[in-house]
Amino acid sequence: MAAAKKRLQKELCELLKKPPPGMNIDKNSNLTKWIIELEGAQGTLYEQEKFQLQFKFGSRYPFDSPEVMFVGSNVPVHPHIYSNGHICLSILTEDWSPALSVESVCLSIVSMLSSCKEKKRPPDNNIYVSTCNKNPKKTRWWYHVAARLSQAVLSLR
C-alpha cells in the first residue's frame, strides 16, 4: 500500500493545485475514494452539463486500475455508459497501464463524451443494469462487438 499511497498523494496534490479545465476534485475526497466533477466540453452534445466520476483505489494502484464510474443524479446518456454509471472503456480494465493517471483517465472520458454523435444508452442497458455486479471491474466487457457484428453481417452478403 505504501507505493499506492505515495502515488495517490502525488496525484491528489497535483489535481488540487492545478486541475485541468473542466475538471474539479471534491475537497472531501479521501486517499482511497475520489469524486471528480467533469464538465462537458464546449461544442459537444454535453456542453454545459456536469457529471461526477467516482474513483476507488485498491492497494495495488497504479499496477491495478481504479474502479471508475459515474455517480450522482446525472449519468451521461452515451452508447458506452450504462444508466448505473458503469463505463465500457478498455483503459479501465484490460488496457490499463501504470503510466495512466486519474487525470489521463478523466481526459479519456471527456474525449469519449466529446466524440459522441447521438445521446443514447447501450442497447443492452436494461439487462446489464439488472444483472451486473456493483463493481464495474467485475464486468467482462466485450470491446468492439458492434464492429465485429457489422463485419460478420457484411461477410454474409
Secondary structure, 3 states (H helix, E strand, C coil): CHHHHHHHHHHHHHHHHCCCCCEEECCCCCCCEEEEEEEECCCCCCECCEEEEEEECCCCCCCCCCEEEEECCCCCCECCECCCCEECCHHHCCCCCCCCCHHHHHHHHHHHHHCCCCCCCCCCHHHHHHHCCCCHHHCCCCCCHHHHHHHHHHHHC
